[in-house]
Amino acid sequence: MFFLKKFFSKKFEISELEDALYENGVEPKFADIIIDTLSGEAQELDIKDALKKNIKEKLNPQNNIDWNFEPNTLYLIIGNNGSGKTTFIGKFLHLLKEKNLKPSVVAADTFRAAAMEQLEHFANKMDVPFFKGTDKEDPAAVVYKGMINFKEDNSVLIVDTSGRQHNNKNLMDELKKISNIIEKNQNQFLNIKTLLTLDANIGLASKQIIEGFQSYVSIDGLIINKVDSNAKYGALLTIINDFDIPIVFEGYGEDIKELRMFEFEKYLDRLL
């Protein structure tokens, strides 16, 4: 699936490998580990094991934690435009129902009617209670009313928000207002989780997005969407190393079932 695999079955030039690593989102400090391993241990029987060992020694292990899904939890879903939020929520609803939880949805993207319609389609298809605001309504007000609406009879609440650029202060202030409303009215929930969606194809630009959102709201987990053969998958090494935020999910297709929990060992297998 990913670019490094071809290098295990043929002779290669280090400069060629270095270019491929950078093109696929691998930051120089990790590219150096890979190149040094391949250069110094090229005669080993299993070069992949050597690579995995060296990469794991470099990374921050605190990012590899278990993620539990529990009743009475609110999930606030945030992200840039085009990062796959709506598709992820559809897949997340399917997963929660498979775990015998009772999800509901609040659609607070009042500035993009198509987003609410798509989300409502997912909710209706899976027989999930759905609440939405009116066109151009204050998103924080929608979230508040949605929380009240689902106060008694549902165990998990998913709150969608509009896609926003991390460097747009007005939109980020709006997101902070939504987060504050949730915190002030969270008594009905045992847990509040904020999940940030990222497009795998943007590579190392994800760092600026995470930093931008993190400066306004606390982020509990990351979702990497659009993981396919064209994704700059190597950038996840840097995300894992630089941020104390777990990667929770990978979305890798359009089907409602194509969502998997992120597992570091399996990620390395796919990368290498």
C-alpha positions, -999 to 999 in steps of 0.1 A, spaced: 0 0 0 27 25 9 58 36 -8 85 20 14 75 -15 5 91 -14 -29 125 -6 -14 126 -39 5 126 -59 -27 152 -41 -49 185 -22 -48 180 15 -44 198 48 -42 197 65 -8 190 98 -25 160 82 -42 147 69 -9 152 103 8 131 120 -18 104 94 -14 103 98 23 99 136 22 73 134 -5 53 111 17 53 133 48 82 119 67 100 146 87 138 148 83 145 135 118 126 103 111 139 101 75 174 100 90 165 71 112 151 51 83 180 59 60 206 52 87 189 18 94 188 8 58 223 19 52 238 3 82 218 -28 85 210 -36 49 223 -72 53 199 -81 81 173 -108 74 144 -86 85 151 -49 78 115 -40 88 121 -52 123 152 -30 126 132 0 112 103 -5 136 127 -9 166 145 23 157 114 43 151 97 32 183 127 41 203 125 77 189 87 82 195 68 93 226 51 62 239 25 81 258 5 85 226 -2 48 224 -30 45 249 -63 25 250 -95 43 241 -127 32 257 -162 41 246 -186 45 275 -222 56 280 -231 92 290 -203 107 269 -205 138 246 -182 139 216 -175 173 201 -162 168 165 -141 196 151 -118 201 121 -108 221 91 -130 224 60 -128 192 39 -112 171 67 -139 145 65 -159 153 97 -194 144 83 -183 111 68 -165 103 100 -196 109 121 -216 86 99 -190 58 105 -188 67 142 -225 63 146 -223 28 130 -195 18 154 -213 31 185 -244 12 176 -223 -20 170 -211 -15 206 -247 -14 218 -246 23 227 -274 47 220 -260 77 200 -278 109 191 -266 138 169 -267 175 172 -259 193 139 -244 227 147 -231 235 113 -257 261 106 -238 278 78 -237 248 54 -271 233 48 -256 204 28 -237 193 59 -268 191 80 -287 172 53 -259 147 49 -257 142 86 -295 138 89 -293 112 61 -268 92 82 -289 95 113 -321 85 96 -305 56 79 -292 42 112 -324 52 132 -305 77 154 -322 107 170 -312 139 153 -314 176 162 -304 206 140 -306 243 141 -321 267 117 -302 284 88 -275 308 102 -285 302 138 -259 307 165 -241 273 167 -236 276 204 -273 281 209 -280 250 188 -256 229 209 -272 241 241 -307 233 229 -295 199 215 -280 190 249 -313 199 266 -333 180 240 -313 148 246 -309 152 283 -328 121 295 -330 93 270 -297 88 252 -263 76 263 -240 92 238 -243 126 221 -222 135 190 -220 173 183 -210 183 148 -195 217 141 -188 236 109 -154 231 93 -132 261 100 -97 273 93 -75 271 123 -61 306 117 -95 323 114 -99 340 148 -136 347 145 -144 311 137 -121 298 164 -137 321 189 -170 307 179 -157 272 185 -144 282 219 -179 295 227 -194 261 218 -168 244 240 -176 267 269 -214 260 266 -207 223 267 -185 226 298 -211 248 316 -239 223 309 -220 190 311 -237 176 343 -257 150 324 -225 135 309 -197 115 327 -172 123 299 -167 151 274 -144 143 245 -132 167 218 -120 149 186 -101 167 158 -104 154 123 -74 156 99 -70 148 62 -41 124 58 -33 139 24 -20 172 39 10 156 55 30 178 79 6 207 75 -14 188 102 10 202 128 -1 238 123 -38 227 123 -34 208 156 -15 237 172 -41 262 159 -71 243 173 -52 234 205 -47 271 213 -85 275 216 -99 241 229 -86 211 246 -82 181 222 -87 146 235 -81 126 203 -73 128 166 -90 111 137 -70 106 105 -93 105 75 -88 97 38 -61 72 45 -54 56 10 -25 50 -13 -20 87 -20 -19 98 17 12 113 32 11 86 58 46 92 71 35 125 87 18 105 115 53 97 129 58 134 136 22 139 150 27 110 174 61 123 185 53 160 188 18 160 204 6 143 236 -28 136 219 -37 100 209 -47 91 174 -80 73 179 -93 64 144 -83 60 108 -110 65 81 -99 47 50 -128 46 25 -164 57 18 -182 27 32 -198 31 66 -178 3 80 -144 16 69 -133 30 102 -106 14 123 -90 21 157 -55 33 153 -29 8 164 7 19 162 22 -16 154 -3 -20 125 4 15 113 41 7 110 32 -24 91 12 -4 66 38 24 64 67 0 59 
